[in-house]
């Protein structure tokens, strides 16, 4: 018999939609009693579904064994015109995978369903496959998994359909035979209105919905949740009552508003979050919270004391034995950093949790560490007016004040949970394995955060854990020991900054003025002056690191040193900066002196003439002083330089200095004298134009002996040499090279800034008697 005779039924059956017999309405019609030809139609549905099942199994086999063919089409594709003609259909040639290749691919798919281009390239080399084969295999595997999920959901919907049909039948029976609650006999049909019948059905549905909501909230909080007690007058299914409907329905449909209420789900309009996204985010957040709490509470053998500095180090072998990676395996080429720090801060747990969950307040608290942050999606606001159960999606740019260390851009979940009275935990975890990123990821934030416990007198005990994986190839050799030891972005830096900032807030809120403060400045003047100093420091940090706060253009000038970064931008319509072309230059060097000695030298106004050209060759005088901490190095000062001659007016310099266990900072900027008089009297500081310059000091990492001639860090070679303690100094200047924003940047301007940095570094080395 010709081939065309058999091809016709196949064309008719394939034109029927696949989900036609899977729809709840049609399955309901097929299973209704008293329908003619019920057996024939049922058998037709079973045979059709059986053929679909066989075809699905064939497609599954193809997705597991082959990922591509010569023409890029599927194996079931055929042309109906050629099927009815004389020529047989051309067979497609498949590339079959070996069982070993499938096993490797399945193993990676379980860890990372969306591998990036780098991972696909590495896998293709290891399995002797083309990258497009690996790419198509993962696409087919994701499609297969999606099909399986849809098939499972259809099965659940059919079960729910059967359940609803049974409930519908029982409701109809109850409505046909109502019972009077007063006499117990059959009720008259007229006693129950149609509206009341609908209310009874709606009430039963809402009670089922409430039970499911309480079950979900119980899993979210880790303890069973019960709904509010319903009054006796509430509507019940199949029972006639004469209670008031308004009060009953309001009580029934209102969710509990106390401590055990379910978190409110808020989805921004710009990116609707699906139920699948929420469940995946919640599952990841709960796993990260469990890991953070265990890492904060467990000591040895998970954490080991470092002999050199006494700092805690993570035992990576013990970590892998204890925890299952919740965001997949470490990418190739990445290195791990981990640290833990415990400290006491002058802030209660509720205030600290509110600060961490608010992106603006979080960035303000750690303004030298966070270049930029935003909350992109709020999945849960918390419960009972608190942050317990709050879950949100955030982006952040974390920075070290050096042009040799790139800014870390991370996208992560932040989850807050109350574990006991006065005990809270806030955890961050990257979502790169869940949400496919459009950019190349250079840093992944493993479960990190803090556990906060209230202490007497408004204090809190904070245990901070930082755990990350990053691409070390983008970091300069000079800073690699600092980062790998967990000091650069580690827990010590977060805790030290938090302690310093909370101490500053406590002093500013105190009614007593510190003894070293200038008593002539009013309270409003102190606030204006501190606000101006914070803006100066923020602009300084933005000029050192290439964050997205300011749009800097990098310059690759041939006459500039290799480790000096030069950037330029136009300042237009900004009252806080002079208009024109702003040039920023920054570099980092290693000095064989302690961080404390270097900080004391740079902040001392009496020694300023040894390195600052603005001092006019003489000492400076401190005109005003505002303390920001118990350490004398944490303050804001107003300095005056001596005039070189009688015709020259003296200059004022605003300076902020801060120091903690993680490093120190000296930032200054020349300011206009009339403008500072306005600020010191409580005026608005937003209109004071300034361009900051300054220094950032951090200790060099463990094992660092400073640079050698080839530019690499000189480590301990085992020759018995003692540890050389040193500092990493970042020098940065911002200079207005032209007051016209439309002017062209000249080579002389770049050379001037480069010479200024080189000259300043040489003067500092000479004053501290360091080798060149």
C-alpha positions in Angstrom: 0.0 0.0 0.0 1.4 3.5 -0.8 3.0 5.5 1.9 0.6 8.4 1.6 -2.3 6.2 2.8 -0.7 5.8 6.2 0.5 9.4 6.4 -3.0 10.8 6.3 -4.2 9.7 9.8 -0.9 11.0 11.3 -1.5 14.4 9.9 -5.1 14.6 11.3 -4.1 13.4 14.8 -1.2 15.8 15.0 -3.4 18.8 14.2 -5.4 18.3 17.4 -4.1 20.4 20.2 -2.1 18.4 22.7 -3.8 19.9 25.8 -7.3 19.6 24.5 -8.2 16.5 26.5 -6.2 17.7 29.5 -8.4 20.8 30.1 -10.5 20.6 33.3 -13.7 21.4 31.5 -13.4 18.7 28.9 -12.2 16.1 31.4 -15.3 17.0 33.5 -17.5 16.5 30.5 -16.0 13.2 29.7 -16.6 11.9 33.2 -20.2 13.1 33.7 -22.7 10.3 34.1 -25.8 9.8 31.8 -24.0 10.8 28.6 -24.5 8.8 25.5 -21.5 6.9 24.0 -19.6 7.5 27.2 -17.4 4.4 26.7 -16.4 5.2 23.2 -15.4 8.8 24.0 -13.5 7.7 27.1 -11.6 5.1 25.1 -10.8 7.8 22.5 -9.4 10.0 25.2 -7.4 7.2 26.7 -5.9 6.2 23.3 -5.1 9.8 22.4 -3.4 10.4 25.8 -1.5 7.1 25.4 -0.1 8.2 22.0 0.9 11.6 23.5 2.6 9.7 26.4 4.6 7.5 24.0 5.5 10.6 22.0 6.6 12.4 25.2 8.8 9.4 26.1 10.4 9.4 22.7 11.1 13.2 23.0 12.5 12.6 26.4 14.8 9.9 25.0 15.9 12.3 22.3 16.7 15.1 24.7 18.8 12.8 26.9 20.7 11.2 24.1 21.2 13.9 21.4 21.3 17.6 21.5 21.6 18.6 17.9 21.3 17.4 14.3 22.6 18.5 10.9 19.7 20.8 10.1 18.9 22.1 13.6 15.3 20.7 13.6 13.6 18.1 15.8 13.3 14.4 14.9 9.5 14.5 14.4 9.6 17.3 11.9 8.4 16.3 8.4 7.0 18.0 5.3 3.5 16.9 4.5 4.0 17.7 0.8 7.0 15.3 0.5 5.1 12.7 2.6 2.5 12.4 -0.1 4.9 12.5 -3.0 7.2 9.9 -4.5 10.4 10.8 -2.7 10.8 9.4 0.8 11.4 11.9 3.6 15.1 12.7 4.1 16.4 11.3 7.4 18.0 13.6 9.9 21.4 12.6 11.3 21.7 12.9 15.1 24.7 13.3 17.3 24.3 10.8 20.1 26.0 11.3 23.4 27.7 8.5 25.3 26.5 7.5 28.8 29.5 9.1 30.3 28.8 12.4 28.6 25.2 12.3 29.7 26.2 11.5 33.3 28.6 14.5 33.3 25.9 16.8 31.8 23.3 15.7 34.2 25.6 16.2 37.2 26.3 19.8 36.1 22.6 20.4 35.3 21.7 19.6 38.9 24.2 22.2 40.2 23.7 24.9 37.5 20.8 24.7 35.1 22.0 27.9 33.4 25.8 27.6 32.8 27.5 30.6 31.5 29.7 30.7 28.4 32.9 30.0 30.3 31.4 26.9 32.0 30.0 25.6 28.7 33.4 26.0 27.0 35.1 24.1 29.8 32.5 21.3 29.7 32.7 21.0 25.9 36.5 20.6 26.1 36.3 18.0 28.9 33.6 15.9 27.1 35.0 16.4 23.5 31.8 18.1 22.4 31.1 21.3 20.5 30.0 24.3 22.6 26.7 24.5 20.6 26.0 20.8 21.5 26.4 21.6 25.1 24.3 24.7 24.8 21.5 22.8 22.9 21.6 19.9 25.4 21.0 22.3 28.3 18.2 24.0 26.4 16.5 20.7 25.7 17.0 19.5 29.3 15.4 22.7 30.7 12.5 22.3 28.2 12.1 18.7 29.3 12.0 19.6 32.9 9.5 22.4 32.2 7.3 19.8 30.4 7.5 17.4 33.3 6.5 20.2 35.7 3.6 21.1 33.5 2.5 17.5 33.3 2.7 17.2 37.1 0.7 20.4 37.5 -1.9 19.1 35.0 -2.2 15.9 37.2 -2.7 18.0 40.3 -5.3 20.1 38.5 -7.2 17.0 37.5 -7.2 15.8 41.1 -8.4 19.2 42.3 -11.1 19.1 39.6 -12.3 15.7 40.8 -12.3 17.0 44.4 -14.3 20.1 43.5 -16.7 17.9 41.6 -17.3 15.7 44.6 -17.7 18.8 46.8 -20.1 20.2 44.3 -22.3 17.1 44.4 -22.3 17.1 48.2 -23.2 20.8 48.3 -26.1 20.2 45.9 -27.4 17.3 48.1 -27.2 19.5 51.2 -29.0 22.3 49.4 -31.7 20.0 48.3 -32.3 18.7 51.8 -31.7 21.6 54.3 -32.2 21.1 58.0 -33.7 23.6 60.4 -31.5 24.3 63.4 -34.4 25.3 65.7 -36.6 22.2 65.3 -34.2 19.7 63.7 -36.7 19.0 60.9 -36.5 19.7 57.2 -36.3 23.4 56.4 -38.6 25.1 54.0 -37.0 26.1 50.8 -38.0 29.7 51.2 -36.2 30.0 54.5 -32.8 30.0 52.8 -32.2 32.6 50.1 -30.0 32.1 47.1 -27.6 34.8 48.5 -27.3 32.9 51.7 -26.4 29.7 49.8 -23.7 31.5 47.9 -22.3 33.0 51.1 -22.1 29.5 52.6 -20.1 28.2 49.6 -17.8 31.2 49.7 -17.3 30.8 53.5 -16.2 27.2 53.0 -13.8 28.2 50.3 -12.3 31.0 52.4 -11.8 28.6 55.4 -9.9 26.2 53.2 -7.8 29.1 51.9 -7.0 30.2 55.4 -5.9 26.7 56.4 -3.5 26.7 53.4 -2.2 30.2 54.3 -1.5 29.2 57.9 0.3 26.0 56.7 2.6 28.1 54.5 3.2 30.6 57.3 4.1 27.8 59.7 6.7 26.6 57.3 8.0 30.1 56.8 8.4 30.8 60.5 9.4 27.3 61.6 6.5 26.8 64.0 2.8 25.9 63.6 0.4 28.7 63.0 -3.3 28.6 63.7 -6.0 30.9 62.4 -8.1 33.2 64.6 -11.0 31.5 66.5 -14.2 31.8 64.6 -17.4 32.9 66.4 -20.3 30.5 66.8 -22.4 32.6 64.5 -20.1 32.1 61.5 -21.6 30.6 58.4 -21.2 26.9 58.1 -21.8 24.8 55.0 -25.3 23.1 54.9 -26.5 24.6 58.2 -29.1 27.4 58.2 -28.5 30.2 60.7 -30.1 33.6 61.2 -26.8 35.4 62.3 -25.7 38.6 60.7 -23.6 38.0 57.6 -21.6 41.2 57.6 -19.8 40.6 60.9 -19.2 36.9 60.2 -17.7 37.4 56.8 -15.5 40.2 57.9 -14.2 38.0 60.7 -13.7 35.0 58.5 -11.9 36.7 55.6 -9.5 38.8 57.7 -6.1 37.3 58.1 -4.5 37.3 61.5 -2.8 40.6 62.2 -0.7 39.6 65.2 2.8 38.1 65.4 1.8 35.0 63.4 0.4 36.8 60.4 1.6 35.8 57.0 4.0 38.3 55.4 2.5 40.6 52.8 3.6 39.7 49.3 4.5 42.9 47.3 5.5 42.6 43.7 6.6 45.7 41.8 4.9 46.4 38.5 8.2 46.5 36.6 9.0 42.9 37.3 6.1 40.6 38.3 7.3 37.8 40.6 5.8 34.4 39.9 4.8 31.9 42.5 7.7 29.7 41.3 10.2 32.6 41.8 8.9 33.2 45.3 9.1 29.6 46.3 12.6 29.3 45.0 13.7 32.5 46.7 12.1 31.4 50.0 13.8 28.0 49.8 17.2 29.6 49.1 16.7 32.1 51.9 15.8 29.5 54.5 18.8 27.4 53.5 21.1 30.4 53.7 19.7 31.4 57.1 20.4 27.9 58.5 23.9 28.0 57.3 24.6 31.5 58.6 23.3 30.6 62.1 25.4 27.4 62.3 28.6 29.2 61.1 28.0 31.9 63.7 27.6 29.4 66.5 30.1 26.7 65.6 33.8 27.1 66.7 36.4 24.4 66.1 37.0 22.5 63.9 34.9 24.8 61.5 36.8 27.9 62.5 40.5 27.8 63.4 42.5 30.6 65.1 45.3 32.1 63.0 48.6 32.0 64.8 50.0 35.2 63.3 47.2 37.6 63.9 44.7 35.7 66.1 42.0 36.1 63.5 39.6 33.2 62.8 40.1 31.3 59.6 37.5 28.9 58.0 38.4 25.3 57.7 37.3 24.7 54.1 37.5 20.9 54.3 35.2 20.9 57.4 32.9 23.4 55.7 32.4 21.1 52.7 31.7 18.2 55.0 29.2 20.1 57.1 27.3 22.1 54.5 25.8 21.4 51.0 26.5 24.4 48.7 23.2 26.2 48.4 24.3 28.2 45.3 26.2 25.5 43.5 29.9 24.7 43.1 32.6 27.3 43.0 33.2 28.6 39.4 36.5 27.8 37.7 39.2 30.4 38.5 37.4 31.8 41.6 39.0 31.8 45.0 37.3 31.8 48.4 37.5 34.3 51.3 35.8 33.8 54.7 36.0 35.5 58.0 34.1 35.9 61.3 34.2 38.7 63.8 32.4 39.3 67.1 31.9 42.7 68.6 29.7 44.9 70.9 28.0 48.0 69.4 26.0 50.9 70.8 22.7 50.0 69.1 19.8 47.7 69.9 18.9 44.8 67.7 15.6 46.3 66.3 17.4 49.5 65.2 20.2 47.6 63.6 17.8 45.3 61.8 15.9 48.3 60.4 19.1 49.8 59.2 20.2 46.6 57.4 16.8 46.1 55.7 16.6 49.7 54.5 19.0 50.1 51.5 19.4 53.8 52.0 20.2 53.6 55.7 22.5 50.6 55.1 24.5 52.6 52.5 24.6 55.6 54.9 25.9 53.4 57.8 28.7 51.9 55.7 29.2 54.7 53.2 32.9 54.0 52.8 32.3 50.4 51.9 29.1 50.6 49.8 29.4 52.6 46.6 25.8 52.1 45.6 22.9 49.9 46.6 19.2 49.5 45.7 16.3 47.2 46.5 14.9 45.8 43.3 12.1 43.6 44.6 10.3 43.3 48.0 9.0 39.7 48.3 8.0 40.0 52.0 7.7 43.1 54.2 7.7 41.1 57.5 5.0 40.2 60.0 3.1 42.1 62.7 4.7 45.4 61.8 8.2 44.0 62.3 11.0 42.8 60.0 10.5 39.1 61.1 10.3 37.2 57.8 11.2 40.1 55.6 12.7 39.0 52.3 13.9 41.3 49.5 16.1 41.3 46.4 19.0 43.8 46.4 21.9 45.0 44.3 25.1 46.5 45.7 28.5 47.7 44.7 31.1 47.0 47.4 34.4 48.8 47.3 37.9 49.0 48.7 39.4 52.5 48.5 42.0 51.7 45.9 42.1 52.0 42.1 43.8 48.6 42.0 40.8 46.7 43.4 37.7 46.5 41.1 34.3 47.3 42.6 32.3 44.1 43.5 28.8 44.1 41.9 26.5 41.6 43.6 22.8 40.7 43.3 21.5 38.9 46.4 18.6 38.0 48.6 18.5 39.6 52.0 16.4 37.6 54.6 15.6 38.7 58.2 14.3 36.4 60.9 13.7 36.6 64.6 15.0 33.5 66.3 14.1 34.5 69.9 13.2 37.5 72.0 15.9 40.0 71.3 17.8 37.7 68.9 17.7 38.5 65.2 19.6 37.3 62.1 20.1 38.9 58.7 21.6 36.8 55.9 22.6 37.6 52.3 23.0 35.1 49.5 23.7 35.5 45.8 20.9 34.5 43.3 23.1 33.9 40.3 22.2 30.2 40.1 18.4 31.1 40.2 18.2 34.2 38.1 20.2 34.2 35.0 22.5 37.2 34.8 23.0 39.3 31.7 26.6 40.3 32.8 29.6 38.2 33.6 29.6 37.5 37.4 33.0 38.2 39.1 31.8 37.7 42.7 29.4 35.5 44.4 28.1 36.1 47.9 27.7 32.9 49.8 25.5 32.9 53.0 26.9 36.0 54.8 25.4 38.3 57.4 25.1 38.8 61.1 23.4 37.5 64.2 22.4 40.2 66.7 21.6 39.7 70.4 20.3 42.5 72.7 22.4 43.4 75.7 21.8 45.7 78.7 21.9 49.5 78.3 21.1 49.6 74.6 24.1 47.6 73.5 24.0 44.6 71.1 26.4 41.7 70.6 27.0 41.1 66.9 28.5 38.0 65.3 29.3 38.8 61.7 30.2 36.2 59.0 31.5 37.0 55.5 31.9 34.3 52.9 32.4 35.0 49.2 34.0 33.7 46.0 35.6 36.0 43.5 37.8 36.2 40.4 41.2 37.0 41.7 42.7 37.7 38.3 41.2 41.1 38.3 42.8 42.1 41.6 46.3 43.7 41.6 49.1 41.6 43.1 49.6 44.2 45.9 46.1 43.6 47.3 45.7 39.9 46.8 47.0 38.9 50.3 44.6 41.5 51.9 41.6 40.0 50.1 42.5 36.3 50.4 42.9 36.7 54.2 39.3 38.0 54.5 40.5 41.5 55.7 39.6 43.6 52.7 35.9 42.8 52.4 35.8 40.7 55.6 33.8 40.6 58.7 36.3 42.7 60.7 35.8 45.6 58.4 32.0 45.5 58.7 32.0 45.2 62.5 34.7 47.9 62.9 32.8 50.3 60.7 29.6 49.6 62.5 31.2 50.2 65.9 32.7 53.5 64.8 29.5 54.8 63.1 27.3 53.8 66.1 29.7 55.5 68.5 29.6 58.6 66.3 25.8 58.7 66.4 25.8 58.2 70.2 28.1 61.2 70.7 26.1 63.4 68.3 22.9 62.5 70.1 24.4 63.2 73.5 23.5 66.5 75.2 27.1 67.0 76.5 29.7 68.4 74.1 33.1 66.6 74.2 35.9 68.6 75.8 38.0 68.9 72.6 35.1 70.3 70.6 34.9 74.0 69.6 32.3 75.4 71.9 31.6 78.4 69.6 29.9 76.1 67.0 26.1 75.8 67.6 24.3 72.5 67.5 22.8 73.3 64.1 26.3 74.3 62.9 27.7 71.0 64.0 25.1 69.1 62.1 25.6 71.2 58.9 29.4 70.8 59.2 29.1 67.0 59.7 26.8 66.8 56.7 29.2 68.7 54.5 32.1 66.4 55.7 30.1 63.3 54.8 29.4 64.6 51.3 33.1 65.4 50.9 34.1 61.8 52.0 31.5 60.2 49.7 32.7 62.2 46.7 36.3 61.2 47.6 35.4 57.5 47.6 33.6 57.9 44.3 36.7 59.4 42.8 38.9 56.6 43.9 36.8 53.7 42.8 35.1 53.5 39.4 31.6 53.0 40.7 28.4 54.1 38.9 27.8 56.9 41.3 29.7 59.4 39.1 30.1 58.9 35.3 33.9 58.9 35.1 35.8 58.5 31.8 39.1 56.6 32.1 42.1 58.0 30.4 44.9 55.9 29.0 47.6 58.4 28.8 51.1 57.3 27.7 52.9 59.6 30.1 51.1 58.3 33.2 52.4 55.6 35.5 51.0 52.1 35.1 49.4 52.0 38.6 47.9 55.5 38.4 44.3 55.7 37.3 43.3 59.0 35.7 39.6 59.8 35.1 37.7 62.8 34.0 34.2 64.1 34.1 32.2 67.2 33.5 30.6 69.0 36.4 27.4 70.8 35.2 24.6 72.3 37.3 25.8 70.8 40.6 25.8 73.4 43.4 28.1 71.2 45.5 30.9 71.3 42.9 32.6 74.0 40.9 31.5 73.9 37.2 34.0 72.7 34.6 36.3 69.8 33.8 37.2 67.7 36.9 40.3 65.5 36.7 40.8 62.7 39.2 44.0 60.7 39.7 44.6 57.9 42.2 47.2 55.3 43.0 48.2 52.9 45.7 51.6 52.2 47.1 53.2 50.0 49.8 55.1 51.6 52.7 57.1 49.7 55.3 55.5 51.6 58.2 52.6 50.8 60.5 49.1 52.1 59.7 48.9 54.0 63.0 52.2 55.9 62.4 51.2 56.7 58.8 47.8 58.0 59.9 49.2 60.1 62.7 51.6 61.7 60.3 49.1 62.6 57.7 46.4 64.0 60.0 48.8 66.2 62.1 48.3 69.8 61.0 51.8 70.7 62.4 53.5 68.3 59.9 51.3 69.1 57.0 53.9 71.3 55.3 56.1 68.2 54.7 53.7 66.9 52.0 50.9 69.3 51.3 51.5 72.1 48.8 48.4 73.9 50.1 50.1 74.6 53.4 52.3 77.3 51.8 55.3 75.8 53.5 54.2 76.4 57.1 52.2 74.7 59.8 48.4 74.9 59.8 46.2 76.0 62.6 43.0 74.1 63.7 40.1 76.6 63.8 37.3 74.2 64.7 37.1 70.6 65.9 34.1 68.2 66.1 34.7 64.8 67.7 33.1 61.8 66.2 34.4 59.1 68.6 36.4 58.3 71.6 39.5 58.0 69.5 41.0 61.5 68.8 41.5 60.4 65.2 37.8 60.3 64.5 36.9 64.0 64.0 36.0 66.8 61.6 38.4 69.8 61.6 38.6 73.2 60.0 42.2 74.1 59.3 43.7 77.5 58.2 46.9 77.8 56.2 49.2 80.7 56.8 49.3 83.4 54.1 52.6 83.7 52.2 52.4 87.5 52.1 50.2 90.3 53.4 48.3 90.6 50.1 47.3 86.9 50.1 44.3 85.9 52.1 44.5 82.7 54.2 42.8 79.5 53.1 40.4 77.2 54.9 40.6 73.5 54.6 37.8 71.1 55.7 39.2 67.8 56.9 37.7 64.5 58.1 39.7 61.8 59.7 38.5 58.4 60.9 40.3 55.3 62.1 39.2 51.8 63.3 40.6 48.3 63.4 40.2 47.8 59.6 41.9 51.0 58.4 41.9 54.8 58.4 41.0 57.7 56.2 42.1 61.3 55.8 40.0 63.4 53.5 40.3 67.2 52.9 39.2 69.9 50.6 39.7 73.7 50.3 36.6 75.6 51.1 35.4 79.2 50.7 35.6 81.3 53.9 32.2 83.0 53.6 30.5 79.7 52.8 32.0 78.1 55.9 30.7 80.9 58.1 27.2 80.2 56.8 27.6 76.4 57.5 29.0 77.0 61.0 26.0 79.1 61.8 23.6 76.3 60.8 23.1 77.2 57.2 22.6 74.8 54.3 25.8 73.0 53.3 24.5 71.7 50.0 25.7 74.9 48.2 29.3 74.7 49.4 31.4 73.7 46.3 34.3 71.5 47.0 36.6 68.9 45.4 38.0 66.4 47.9 41.5 64.8 48.0 43.0 62.5 50.6 44.4 59.2 51.7 43.1 55.7 52.5 45.2 53.5 54.7 44.8 49.7 55.2 47.2 47.1 56.6 48.9 44.8 54.1 47.6 41.3 54.2 49.2 38.4 56.1 52.3 37.1 54.4 52.9 40.3 52.4 56.4 41.6 52.5 55.8 44.4 50.1 56.5 44.7 46.3 59.6 43.6 44.6 61.2 44.7 41.3 58.9 42.7 39.1 55.8 44.1 40.6 54.7 41.0 42.5 54.2 40.7 46.2 57.3 39.3 47.9 56.1 36.4 50.1 58.0 34.4 52.6 60.3 32.1 50.8 61.2 30.0 53.8 64.6 31.7 54.2 63.9 32.7 57.8 63.2 36.3 57.1 61.0 38.0 59.6 57.6 39.5 58.9 57.8 43.0 57.5 54.7 44.9 58.7 53.6 47.6 56.3 50.7 49.7 55.0 48.9 50.1 51.7 48.4 53.8 51.1 46.0 55.1 48.5 46.6 58.7 47.3 43.8 60.5 45.4 43.4 64.1 44.1 40.5 65.8 42.3 41.4 69.0 40.6 39.4 71.5 38.5 41.5 71.8 35.3 39.1 74.1 33.4 36.1 76.1 34.5 34.4 75.6 31.2 32.5 72.3 30.9 32.9 72.4 27.1 36.6 72.8 27.1 39.0 70.2 25.9 41.3 68.3 28.2 45.0 69.0 27.6 48.0 66.7 28.0 49.6 69.3 30.3 46.6 69.0 32.8 47.1 65.2 33.0 50.8 65.6 33.5 50.2 68.1 36.3 48.0 65.8 38.2 50.4 62.8 37.7 53.3 64.9 38.9 51.3 66.0 41.9 50.7 62.4 43.0 54.3 61.3 42.4 55.6 64.3 44.3 53.3 63.8 47.2 54.2 60.1 47.5 57.9 60.9 47.4 57.6 63.6 50.1 55.7 61.2 52.4 58.4 58.5 51.9 61.1 61.0 52.6 59.4 62.3 55.8 58.9 58.8 57.1 62.4 57.8 56.0 61.1 55.0 53.7 63.1 53.6 50.9 62.1 54.8 47.4 
